[in-house]
Amino acid sequence: MTRLLTNHICTMTELREPHKVLERSGGKPVAILKNSQLVGYLVPEEATETAPHRYATREEVMEALQRTEAQAQPVLDYLRDK
């Protein structure tokens, strides 16, 4: 079973009138379903403008790598032998 990343859904048939789908969602992303299977997401422009975009600093990247090193190490060891 696929986990949906939004509470709003629509069917392929409802996409014949996308403006109604977007109005009903209130500016939130909408999961698109076909035969009860997730096909994709319709993301209104206003949903992408909520948080300002920024680049991670080198220190933030290094910190994230160090936090996940223990989890990634078995995979790295496996790949080293390939």
URURFEN-V69685 format. One record per residue. N is the residue number from 1. SS is DSSP state (H for helix, E for strand, L for the rest). BURIAL is I if it has 9 or more other C-alpha atoms within 8 Angstrom, else O. Layout:
n = [N;N]
ss = [SS;SS]
burial = [BURIAL;BURIAL]
This chain:
n = [1;2;3;4;5;6;7;8;9;10;11;12;13;14;15;16;17;18;19;20;21;22;23;24;25;26;27;28;29;30;31;32;33;34;35;36;37;38;39;40;41;42;43;44;45;46;47;48;49;50;51;52;53;54;55;56;57;58;59;60;61;62;63;64;65;66;67;68;69;70;71;72;73;74;75;76;77;78;79;80;81;82]
ss = [L;L;L;L;L;L;L;E;E;E;E;L;L;H;H;H;H;H;H;H;H;H;H;H;H;L;L;L;L;E;E;E;E;E;L;L;E;E;E;E;E;E;L;L;H;H;H;H;L;L;L;L;L;L;L;L;L;H;H;H;H;H;H;H;H;H;H;H;H;H;H;H;H;H;H;H;H;H;H;H;L;L]
burial = [O;O;O;O;O;I;O;I;I;I;I;I;O;I;I;O;O;O;O;O;I;I;O;O;I;O;I;I;I;I;I;I;I;I;O;O;O;I;O;O;O;O;I;I;O;O;I;O;O;O;O;O;O;O;O;O;O;O;O;O;I;O;O;O;O;O;O;O;O;O;O;O;O;O;O;O;O;O;O;O;O;O]
